[in-house]
Amino acid sequence: MSTTLICVVEDDPIMGESLADRFRLEGFDVDWHTDGETALDALRNRPYQAVISDIRLPDISGEELFSRSMATHISVPPFVFITAYASVDTAVSLLKSGAADYITKPFDIGALVDKVRLLTGTGIPDQAMPAQSELGVSEAMRRLADLVPRVAGRAKSILITGESGVGKEVLARFIHRHAPGETFPFVAVNCGAVPETLLESEFFGHERGAFTGAERQKKGYFEQAEGGTLFLDEIGDLPLSMQVKLLRALQERRVTRVGGERGFETTFWLVCATNRDLAELVRVGKFREDLFYRINILQLRMPALRDRPDDVLWLAHRFVREIATRLGEPTKLFHPSAEARLATYGWPGNVRELQNRLERACIVCSRNMLFSSDIFEEDGSQAAAALDMDTPLDGYMTACENAFIRAALLQHQGHISETAHALGISRKSLWEKMRKHAIAAEPLH
Ligand SMILES: Nc1ncnc2c1ncn2[C@@H]1O[C@H](COP(=O)(O)OP(=O)(O)OP(=O)(O)O)[C@@H](O)[C@H]1O
């Protein structure tokens, strides 16, 4: 399949580089021009399928670039303009003269990619996705797990967004494992937790004697992450003064320790995460626009747990197994009342809340089966939880039998004779019941 050639006209070096990087990651061929005249020349000779242009350019304006191309070329590719909020009127009049679309700053590059895909007829090729992944079984998680190996090690910087507790750090570590620096360190920094006065020395390190209390030389986060991944969690909490320094370090790829004389090169993959709306922070002046584009080349959004219900039980079983291994106990099973409640609860605290509730339930509950009320204390007694179920008695009894047999099999490592003996039934009737409940005859974990 031949690639789609696009033209980016942008004089801002950070924005231009971010756009070029992202479109290349998406499989486009990109020519990036930093002024209008060069772009006009290129438009004469290169078979562009779309043009993305800032309205403000250092020589001619975006409007002039568009009108002169329209006047001199027989076939002009679709133009998408990038405009500041204040210039929306210009963008609208450009639409009237035939431009294809515009996007207002600050914008998510992903949204621009979608526009260009539409205009150039370049859909995302269908990928065969695995049935499950390390991240989850929901479609959203499988898509992420499928995408990460293709972009890790190619995207200079990745931004993960999502509510607190959705698993942003888990995704960051997953990205690290798929990047070429996998054997190098993964350095996680919670930007909101570092006191403002220590930020510079924590990020850049310091020389011995650089300030009172600096008794030894110390490597900063950039240096610690050398060759590996620097994960900046809660990037939206970084004060503006540190944002400038971070941007400079990212652009120059050189850092100087506090009190040091010479700078040295650093190489690391950057992954940032936030649960805040960074574009809104840009709008209200709390986040630098240039840094926003620099770290936002590729954005991966982790949906809230309530928006991917398929993952809840999958994660719950996984957590319960892990907890049991840690406690050195047999794995507990879920009573149908618990499964039903887990699946319908809203999970305001996301995966972290699920993990914490199960941890508590496994420690407190001495039975080998967890009822809804073990996990949701607020639901009251086990009996009340069972009565809550809007299930006919037959269905309830069947579900109990199913869960009880599974628990017994688990306790006896899947040995049929031992389980049948413990249950006080014959092997034959155990087999029949297992068939009825579709329980696999293999060692259960
Ligand atoms: N797919 C997953 N598999 C296993 N554990 C997970 C998964 N997703 C999240 N977790 C667990 O849930 C908890 C919260 O995850 P994590 O710290 O990655 O969330 P976060 O979005 O970075 O949270 P915050 O915004 O508060 O920093 C962690 O203990 C993590 O191990």
The ligand as an ORCA input file, in Angstrom:
! r2SCAN-3c Opt
* xyz 0 1
  N      -4.604     -3.947     33.971
  C      -4.232     -4.062     35.239
  N      -3.743     -5.210     35.686
  C      -3.358     -5.348     36.965
  N      -3.420     -4.358     37.877
  C      -3.895     -3.191     37.502
  C      -4.321     -2.964     36.152
  N      -4.739     -1.696     36.059
  C      -4.574     -1.148     37.287
  N      -4.074     -2.033     38.151
  C      -3.774     -1.802     39.584
  O      -4.622     -0.754     40.049
  C      -3.902      0.145     40.877
  C      -3.977      1.537     40.268
  O      -3.237      1.532     39.052
  P      -2.253      2.734     38.657
  O      -1.450      3.199     39.827
  O      -1.516      2.320     37.436
  O      -3.361      3.828     38.321
  P      -3.158      5.351     37.926
  O      -4.161      5.642     36.881
  O      -1.710      5.598     37.603
  O      -3.552      6.081     39.282
  P      -3.223      7.600     39.721
  O      -3.897      8.501     38.720
  O      -3.863      7.694     41.063
  O      -1.732      7.732     39.741
  C      -2.481     -0.376     40.977
  O      -2.303     -1.064     42.172
  C      -2.352     -1.299     39.788
  O      -1.468     -2.352     40.059
*
